Amino acid sequence: MIFSEASGDGGIETEEGEAKSNASVVHGRLYCALQDGSFEVFQISPSTDDSRPKSLFRSIRSPHGALTAIAVSPSSSNKGGYLAVGTAGGVINIYEIPPQSSSAESDVLSQSLSNAILKFRRSDAAIEDVSFVTLPNERIGLVIATTDGLPWIAELNYPHDESQDPGSGEDDHTGKVSIYAELTGGDVDPVRAVAVIGSGPENQSGIEVWTAGDDGIVRRYLAY
């Protein structure tokens, strides 16, 4: 595990989305995707000689293999956000992150992160990287890189329907996910990393999505 601000296969990702590994640092928390199929959230204290990250929550192990990708949506600490984790079996889980509070933080996280609000799989191809993106009309999207070389952008249709039981089965979460865009142009070489650049719909500056894969080519897409 690498305790630095980066992200992608094997390291860390900042809130701004500068991807380079399997962890994300956001608002003093470290979100880690682990090879045993679980993810863990740590509280990072101000740097001192004896400071060590404090574990706030660890999930149960996924039945779909190792967690190979992780991303946290851009948000403010008092509004919460969303966590996405991808597995070697191609399954993506989305969790809601509660606003940070000063008391019983681990209990609040446990209640929120114990059940996914969305769960979906497009194919059996392993998920290599994921990154949140803000779509037009403030919709939430997720850029997904896979080993089948067919990256795409999923539209995640929130708010979550609370009548749906998150623990009732794998297929119960698929109804709120749709395909926003196919990122074509490759030749089915595995795509290993994605990055989202741009400030989004607030000032209509547009969004760019960049991908890199085993063919050695970096590709740039205009999401809108």
Secondary structure, DSSP 4 states (H G I P E B T S, - for coil): ---SS--STTS-EETT----SSEEEETTEEEEE-TTS-EEEEEPPPP-TT--PEEEEEPPPPTT--EEEEEE----TTT-EEEEEEETTSEEEEEEEPPP-SSSHHHHHHHHHSS-SEEEESSSSPEEEEEEEEEGGGEEEEEEEETTS--EEEEE-PSP-TTS-TTS-GGGGGGGEEEEEE---S-SPPEEEEEEES--GGGT---EEEEEETTS-EEEEE--
